[in-house]
Amino acid sequence: MKVADLLLQRQQQWQELELLCDLVSNRRVASITAEKLSTFASLYRSACADLALADSYNLPPETVEYLHRLVGRAHSRLYRSRRFQFRAWFHVLVFDVPRRILCDGCVQFMFIFFYGTFLLSAYLAYETEMFPNYHVDIITQEQIWSLEEMYSTSVADERGFGAGGMAAGFYANHNTGIGLSCFVTGILIIPGLLVTLFNSAFLGATFGYMAREDVPMTDNFVEFVTAHGPFELTAIVLAAAAGLRLGIAWVKTNGLSRGASLRKSGVESMPIMGVSIVFFFLAALIEGFISPSTLPYNFKLTICITSAVFIIVYLIGFGLFKGERHAIR
């Protein structure tokens, strides 16, 4: 039998497949019987084979085009994405993600490493008698002059929505760049630790120096950095931890190949980096619209405290909530 005659005899199956496509499109998959779904899948595979024959034997373009459309339509119906399940995603974001982050050893280490270095560096820069030149060694004199000039006058201004949006975009780009540098270099472990160490020491020295009693622009600096500080610093920590998680996968494979270990570690790092991106975004919004605004300092302090409480409740409170922990080792 000629191929052309064979394909003509299959037209009845093509029409049946079209009817099933309409049925799947107009009704929920759960309401369609298993028999019809099995028939639909079988007809779809047959149509794919018919399309291959039609292409190979150079059948009329109309037939080939028809089969292309039919196969494409059936494919989109057979493999269409599931509907968004709000309850399932809510449970993942509110309980599973913070639990995984809280139980991740890389996150625990990076919190201690970053904030320990930050606080120590702030103390060394603040202590003028024992370490008079520490801030110059870390920040450099040129950057100190730039900081003093930047905060010599009040940063509060009555900016419009457009100016605030532009500032938020700038801060999102700048701050995310710091996080990405910690994440990317973290894959190499030692360079990642050094980059994170430098950023934490630099930020700590900046805070410590600007908090000195002999620095006249302390109030302006504190007023600006208070509101967005918790989200920004925590986002850097999480980005560094996500990079370190990938870096360890190169060394500690747990019996897997390096590729499989990296893929597994990538899945484990996704929630950490995802929360880091959200925190960077929130920090940029606050830094663009609230930190430089003329709002009272007590309001900015309230934003800071609220942000810190939110981070603690989300990462620790929900992380310790009921349910089996999925610890990452």
C-alpha positions in Angstrom: 0.0 0.0 0.0 1.3 3.4 -0.9 2.1 5.8 1.9 -0.3 8.4 0.5 -3.2 5.9 0.6 -2.2 4.8 4.1 -2.3 8.4 5.4 -5.7 9.0 3.7 -7.1 6.0 5.6 -5.9 7.6 8.8 -8.0 10.7 8.4 -10.7 9.2 10.6 -8.2 9.0 13.5 -7.0 12.6 12.9 -10.6 13.8 13.1 -11.1 11.8 16.3 -7.9 13.4 17.7 -9.3 16.8 16.9 -12.5 16.1 18.8 -10.5 14.9 21.8 -8.4 18.1 21.6 -11.6 20.1 21.8 -12.8 18.0 24.7 -9.6 18.4 26.7 -9.6 22.2 26.0 -13.2 22.7 27.2 -13.2 20.5 30.2 -11.0 19.9 33.3 -8.6 17.0 33.0 -9.9 15.6 36.2 -13.4 15.2 34.7 -12.2 13.2 31.6 -12.2 9.4 31.9 -8.9 7.5 32.0 -10.0 5.6 28.8 -10.4 8.8 26.8 -7.1 10.1 28.0 -5.4 6.9 27.0 -7.0 7.1 23.6 -5.9 10.7 23.3 -2.3 9.8 24.0 -2.4 6.9 21.6 -3.8 9.0 18.8 -1.3 11.7 19.5 1.6 9.2 19.0 0.1 7.9 15.8 -0.3 11.5 14.5 3.4 12.1 15.2 4.3 9.0 13.2 2.0 10.1 10.4 3.7 13.5 10.3 7.1 11.8 10.1 5.9 9.7 7.1 4.3 12.8 5.4 7.6 14.7 5.7 9.7 11.8 4.5 7.6 11.0 1.4 7.0 14.7 0.4 3.3 14.5 0.5 1.3 17.6 -0.5 2.1 20.7 1.6 -1.5 21.0 2.7 -1.4 17.5 4.4 1.9 18.2 6.0 0.8 21.6 7.3 -2.4 20.1 8.6 -0.5 17.4 10.5 1.9 19.9 11.9 -1.0 22.0 13.3 -2.8 18.8 14.7 0.4 17.5 16.4 1.2 20.9 17.8 -2.3 21.3 19.2 -2.4 17.8 20.7 1.0 18.3 22.2 0.0 21.5 23.9 -3.2 19.8 25.3 -1.4 16.7 26.4 1.5 18.4 28.2 -0.2 21.6 29.2 0.9 23.0 32.6 -1.1 22.3 35.6 -3.2 25.1 37.1 -1.6 27.2 39.7 -2.3 25.7 43.1 -2.3 28.5 45.6 -2.5 26.4 48.7 0.4 24.2 47.6 2.6 27.2 46.8 1.5 29.0 50.0 2.7 26.0 52.0 6.0 25.8 50.1 6.8 29.5 50.5 5.6 29.9 54.1 6.8 26.6 55.6 9.1 24.5 53.3 11.4 27.3 52.1 12.2 28.8 55.6 12.7 25.3 57.0 15.2 24.4 54.3 17.0 27.7 54.7 17.1 27.4 58.5 18.4 23.8 58.4 21.1 24.6 55.7 24.6 24.4 57.2 25.9 26.9 54.7 23.3 29.5 55.8 24.1 28.9 59.4 27.8 29.3 58.8 27.5 32.4 56.6 25.3 34.2 59.1 27.9 33.7 61.8 30.8 34.5 59.4 29.2 37.6 57.9 27.7 39.2 61.0 30.6 38.2 63.2 33.0 39.9 60.8 30.6 42.9 60.5 30.4 43.5 64.2 34.1 43.0 64.8 35.0 45.4 62.0 32.5 48.0 63.3 34.0 47.8 66.8 37.6 48.1 65.4 36.6 51.2 63.3 34.7 52.8 66.2 37.5 52.3 68.8 39.7 55.3 68.2 42.3 54.7 70.9 43.3 51.1 70.3 42.9 51.0 66.5 43.2 54.6 65.2 43.9 53.7 61.6 41.8 50.6 61.1 39.0 52.5 59.2 41.6 54.0 56.8 43.1 50.6 56.0 39.7 49.0 55.2 37.7 51.9 53.7 40.6 54.0 52.3 40.9 57.8 52.9 39.4 58.7 49.6 36.2 56.8 50.3 36.0 58.3 53.8 36.1 61.8 52.3 33.4 60.8 49.9 31.2 59.4 52.7 31.7 62.6 54.8 30.8 64.7 51.8 27.7 62.6 51.0 26.3 62.8 54.5 27.5 66.3 55.4 24.0 67.5 54.9 20.6 65.9 55.5 19.8 63.2 52.9 16.0 63.8 53.4 14.3 65.3 50.4 10.8 65.5 49.0 11.3 63.4 45.9 8.5 62.4 43.6 7.4 58.9 42.7 9.5 58.9 39.5 12.6 60.0 41.3 12.0 57.4 44.0 11.5 54.7 41.4 14.8 55.6 39.6 16.6 55.5 43.0 15.1 52.2 43.8 16.2 50.8 40.5 19.7 52.0 41.0 19.9 50.5 44.5 18.5 47.2 43.3 21.2 47.0 40.6 24.0 48.1 43.0 23.0 45.9 45.9 22.2 42.9 43.8 25.6 43.3 42.2 27.2 42.8 45.7 25.0 39.8 46.3 25.8 38.3 42.9 29.6 38.7 43.4 29.3 36.8 46.7 27.1 34.1 45.0 29.3 33.6 41.9 32.6 33.6 43.7 31.1 31.3 46.4 31.1 28.5 43.8 34.9 28.6 44.2 34.6 28.5 48.0 37.8 30.3 49.0 37.3 33.4 46.7 33.7 33.5 47.9 34.7 33.6 51.5 37.3 36.3 50.8 34.7 38.4 48.9 32.2 38.0 51.7 34.8 38.8 54.2 35.8 42.0 52.5 32.2 43.1 52.1 31.3 42.4 55.7 34.5 44.1 56.9 34.0 47.1 54.7 30.3 47.6 55.7 31.1 47.1 59.3 34.0 49.6 59.2 31.7 52.1 57.5 29.1 51.7 60.2 31.7 51.9 63.0 33.4 54.9 61.7 30.2 56.9 60.9 29.0 56.1 64.5 32.0 57.9 66.1 31.3 60.8 68.3 33.9 62.9 66.5 32.2 62.4 63.1 29.6 65.3 62.7 27.5 63.6 60.1 26.6 60.6 62.2 22.9 61.5 62.5 22.5 61.9 58.7 24.1 58.5 58.1 22.0 56.7 60.7 18.8 58.3 59.4 19.5 57.0 55.9 20.7 53.4 56.6 18.3 52.5 59.4 15.2 51.5 57.4 16.7 49.3 54.7 19.6 47.8 56.7 18.0 44.5 57.8 16.8 43.4 54.4 20.0 44.4 52.6 22.4 42.8 54.9 20.4 39.5 55.2 20.1 39.3 51.4 23.9 39.5 51.1 24.3 36.7 53.6 21.8 34.4 51.8 23.4 35.1 48.4 26.8 34.2 49.8 25.3 31.0 51.4 23.7 29.9 48.1 27.0 30.3 46.3 28.9 28.4 49.1 26.3 25.6 48.8 27.1 25.2 45.1 30.8 25.3 45.8 30.7 22.5 48.4 28.9 20.4 45.8 32.2 20.4 43.8 34.1 18.9 46.7 31.6 16.9 48.7 29.6 14.8 46.1 28.3 12.2 48.6 28.9 9.4 46.0 27.3 11.3 43.1 29.1 12.4 40.0 30.1 16.1 40.1 27.4 17.0 37.5 24.7 15.2 39.5 26.0 16.7 42.8 25.8 20.2 41.2 22.3 19.7 39.9 21.2 18.5 43.4 22.9 21.4 45.1 21.4 23.8 42.6 17.9 22.7 43.6 18.8 23.1 47.2 20.2 26.6 46.6 17.2 27.9 44.7 15.1 28.8 47.7 18.0 30.5 49.4 18.8 32.6 46.4 15.1 33.2 45.7 14.6 34.7 49.2 17.8 36.7 48.8 16.4 38.3 45.6 13.1 39.2 47.3 15.0 40.8 50.2 17.2 42.8 47.8 14.1 44.0 46.1 12.4 45.0 49.3 15.6 46.8 50.5 15.8 48.7 47.2 12.2 49.9 47.6 12.8 51.1 51.1 16.1 52.7 50.2 14.6 54.4 47.2 11.3 55.7 48.8 11.6 55.7 52.6 15.3 56.1 53.6 15.9 59.5 51.9 12.4 60.8 52.6 11.4 63.5 55.0 9.4 61.1 57.1 10.2 61.2 60.9 13.1 59.1 62.0 10.8 57.1 64.4 8.9 55.9 61.4 12.1 54.7 59.7 13.1 53.0 62.9 9.8 51.3 63.0 10.3 50.0 59.4 13.7 48.7 60.6 12.3 46.9 63.6 9.4 45.5 61.5 11.8 44.3 58.8 14.0 42.6 61.4 11.0 40.9 63.1 9.7 39.8 59.8 13.0 38.2 58.9 13.3 36.4 62.3 9.7 35.2 62.1 10.0 34.0 58.5 13.4 32.3 58.6 13.3 31.1 62.2 9.7 31.1 63.4 8.3 29.4 60.3 11.5 27.3 59.9 10.9 25.7 63.3 7.2 25.3 62.7 5.5 21.9 62.7 6.4 19.4 60.1 9.3 17.2 59.2 12.5 19.1 58.7 14.2 18.6 55.4 17.8 19.1 56.6 20.4 19.7 54.0 23.7 18.0 54.7 
